């Protein structure tokens, strides 16, 4: 397929991903010599690499090695984990294996922030990790995953991690619903659009993402210099019309890229992932004639506790913005009257015990 935007697909494994990463830099060359370079993986929370909750350290290490060959002036590797990791940035990196992969180039993005204008915020401003604004080049390294609020978590969603610590949870609360959250994610993405996207799609996540236990071997490294194109190809790989994803529709309307087939060129072998499980939203919603109808139906989804998986650890109780969760005896109860459907609990539950049901 030939068009305006190129997306690379290369077969890879975690013990042999350097060739695919090199191919990404060859197809999308960057002048890195003497530049300040930030590599931003997806580090949702503390988890082991094999859980596929975060970008795998092998992929990040391969990107670091390739960047160093270009002799950058400075190299930083960092992210802001979810609200569970607030103030525990390095602990999350250690648990995921990314601290070892980053080595001396690891930076705690929580430590320094800069306030910038942000129309979507109540006071018209927002904090962003300072390194994000200081970097000459940003290489985003997202994970191929599902997400309860955005359906897919790819190139655009990975930029949500430029917000420090608990601010992400606060913005979840302010958004209040999936449609508004997608708009806000795009607004955050536009604060500093990365220069290159290299996606870990070797082992992906399906189902109740972004911390699902339902993993899917895909065996690919994906790359593009356009986030809309990458997410559009990702969407089509899981047999989902990208026109039903508000963030992509809004991004295209704002001139950030295109998800139309005629505007895409794929370098590599494209295959649909048959039977890929999307988040538990209404099945009819994905075929809705417009994105507003689709996400109006998605609003019916509410968090439900899987008692077989729940360990009553209390982490969801601590991070719930409206305090709608409470441990009572041997049960975790959800007060749906208080629930604002921000889905922070579902996103950050270490046991993937909170699921979305209609």
Secondary structure, 3 states (H helix, E strand, C coil): CCCCEEEEEEECECCECHHHHHHHHHHCCCCCCCCEEEEEECCCCCCCHHHCCCCCHHHHHHHHHHHHCCCCCEEEECCCCCHHHCCCHHHHHHHHCHHHHHHHHECCCCCCEEEEECCCCCCCEEEEEHHHHHCCEEEEECECEEECCCEEECHHHHHHHHCCCCHHHHHHHHHCCHHHHHHHHHHHHHHCCCCEEEEEEEEEECCCCCCCCCEEEEEEEEEECCHHHHHHHHHHHCCCCHHHCHHHHHHHHCCCCCCCHHHEEEECCCCCCCCCCCCCCCHHHHHCCCHHHHHHHHCCCEEEECCCCCCCCCHHHHHCCCCCEEEECCEEEECCCCCCCCCHHHHHCCCCCEEEEC
